[in-house]
Structure formats: structure tokens, C-alpha cells
Amino acid sequence: MAFHRRSINIVTVIPSALLLFVMLLMAFPFPSRADIPKEVAQQIKSINAKGEYYGLIVSGQDELHAVLAEGRGMFQPDQELPSVDASGTVYITHNLQSRLISVTFEITSDWFLHFKLHQIRIFMSVKYSVGVCTVTARRFHVGRMGKHRAIVVMCGSGMVNAAQTTQLLVSFFRVRAVLHYGRAASANPDKLSIGDVAIPRQFAHAGIFYWEKYGGDDESYDRNLANLTFSKYNVGGKEVANKLQSVYFQPEVIYSAEKPEVGKERFWIDVDNDLYSTAQKIENVELNQCVGKSQSVCLEQQPKVKRVERGGSANIYVNNEAYRDFLRNHLNINSIDTESAAIAMACQSERRPFVALRSITNYAGGSYEGNDVELVVKLWPEHARSAVGEMFIQLPSLNPKIRSVTDA
């Protein structure tokens, strides 16, 4: 006989198994999804009690490993802070372990309630390690960079990950200023070579477009920043009509605590004046040109730390020489990445000084001499430690106030 599912009042049919499950829930405390576990909240409090920190946001795991590499003397974890790895979700805590219990209720026509604990698995362990605090799926490494207290965190690729991580960093911790390190493409090979470390003075979110309909229109969008007209990029140089028409770059809208519902349009976001001036002191840092002790396996040019005018970020991995040249010619962009502008925007909204360092590892689809792209894979981690390490040496004490140009 076929069974038919029907809705019933669950209160009228409560077997002993369900009562047992409810009693278990009452016996073992667990936080709600929105709560931060008590261990993590206490850890954040202990970290902040030590004073202000410089924050360092790195783009990915490779960058994180380069910065945290043991034996390199760059990052020293805080030995006094027992720390917690935890992630907020529904769980039952018992003996420092959390088990996620999945429950299935099946109602059939014979009015028999099947109660199944069909999956019991280890979801999270609360483990204690040195100098680590994980909040909302982000792990914050607490310690020192040179003479300064520092918190290092990996954001992951893309604008959303970068903005979310920055917001968590400045919201949970006493961060005086934010530095960012990652890899980038050069949009201007005449100015930035493979192996260089670029420090742009301004960043733009170069991924907000108004896409015009075929034949044109008179919609009231910004048309003064830059427009990419597809018909101008036909092979052979002959300009003919293209149904993709044109895209017009648009400014971002920045919000602040002073006027949280009143946005201000901004395309170029300045880094901090004082931090940018400090970066001038590291332009003479020596970066390895050759792999290991070899004098023959080398980059074509001696890599340098260079302050440049502009960088652009978007959720676009550019491997197209024509688009790269468009960004350079129309917006004077020198470096291209997928995170920096998002971090800059979050810092501006939170009134935190910000600067970014980006290792150049390719020409965004453009050609290159020799085997530079292959060699820089082996060299950029050392470049990261040299440039970022020297930047932390040159940073001022955390006591004097660092003035941000975004305060104006």
C-alpha cells in the first residue's frame, strides 16, 4: 500500500526519541548563528588589551606563506596569547568538540513518526594554538612585524573577499592602519617590469560599467571617465558597427560613519599620504634579480620597489593586451589586480590609513623577454619579505597619530 505524506501537529505525536533529543539540546549549551563563541570573544578582548596594531592583508595562501615563513625572521607570533580556532554556526559543545547533528522527520500515513539521526560528524574542533584567532571564516595571525604589533590575515581572491576581510579586521581589532600585499599585472611595461614591487598612489574600482545599448542612448550616467567602444578594436583596424556598443566606466559610492546613508561618488581613492611618503624610504631596497646563488638564471632587468601613480582593481583577470593598453591609455593605470581597490574603499569608509604593495608577475597578456614569468614565481616570495619587511621597519611608532588623506 502506498503511503501519502500529510501535515500533522507535531505536538500531538512526540515519541520518546524526540523528547530525548530536546533534552540533549537543553543539556548542552550552543550559541546561535549570529553569536561569536565566548572563547573567540575573550581572545579578541585579550588581543586588543595589548594596544593598537598594524594590519597586513595578503591576497592568497602563497602570499600568506611568504609572510609567515618560519625562520625568515619577518613575522613573530605572539607567544603570550593562547588562541582559538572557531567558526560561528549551530553546534553542540562538549569536551572541546562540536558535533553537528542532522535530524530528519518523516511523517507517513500510518501516523508513525520516524526519528533519525542520520548523520553525526565532527564539524569543528576548538583548538588552541599560538597567535591565531579565527573569526567568521577568517584567521587572524597575531604577533609582531619588526618592532610593531601586527595582525596578518589572508583575504582570498576578489573584491568581495577583500572588502569583507578588511571590515572584519578593522571592526574586531584595534588596527591603526592597514597595509596590503599581493601580486599584480603591469599595465605599463615601460614603467613596471616583471619582478618590480609597485606602490600606487591611487586605486580605482575599474569594474563598474554602464553598458550602452546598440545604437547609443541618452541615459544619465557618467560618460567622462573612460569608455570602451568595441568597434574600435576590430582586427585589421577597420571600424564597423558592433552590437556590444560601448561601456562607460562609473564611479563607486563611498559611505562613512558620519553620514551612513549619504553616499559620495568617488572613482579614484587615495592611499594615505604619510604611508605613501614612508614607502619612498623603501625604494632602495635590494630585490634579488637571480634565482638562488646563480648569476645566469636571472630576470632581464633588476627588479625595484617603485611608487607609481595609479592602480586598478576589478573581478576581472586581465590576460588581454588590448584591454590592458586601454586601461593605461585612458585611465593611466599602471598595475592591475583583483583586491586593492576594495580594501582601499573599506579603509576609507572606516577612516583607516591604507597603502598597498604589489609584486608584478606578468604583463596582463602582453609579451615579455626571456623566461621572466617563470623565474618570478621563484623570486617574488623573497621580494615580498624584503619589501614588506622593510616597510614595517620604516613605519612610525603606533603612538603618534597617522593622518589620512581620507579624513579631509
Secondary structure, 3 states (H helix, E strand, C coil): CCCCCCCCCHHHCCCHHHHHHHHHHHHCCCCCCCCCCHHHHHHHHHHHCCCCEEEEEECCHHHHHHHHCCCCCCEEECCCCEEEECCCCCCEEECCEEEEEEEEEEECCCCCEEEEEEEEEEEEECEEEECEEEECCEEEEEEEECCEEEEEEECCCCHHHHHHHHHHHHHHCCEEEEEEEEEEEECCCCCCCCCCEEEEEEEEECCCEEECCCCCCCCCCCCCCCEEEHHHHCCCCCCCCCCCCEEEECCEEECCCCCCCCCEEECEEECCHHHHHHHHCCCCCCCCCECCCCCCCECCCCCCEEEEEEEEECCCCCCCHHHHHHHHHHHCCCEEECCHHHHHHHHHHCCCCEEEEEEEEECCCCCCCCCHHHHHHHHHHHHHHHHHHHHHHHCCCCCCCCCCHHHC
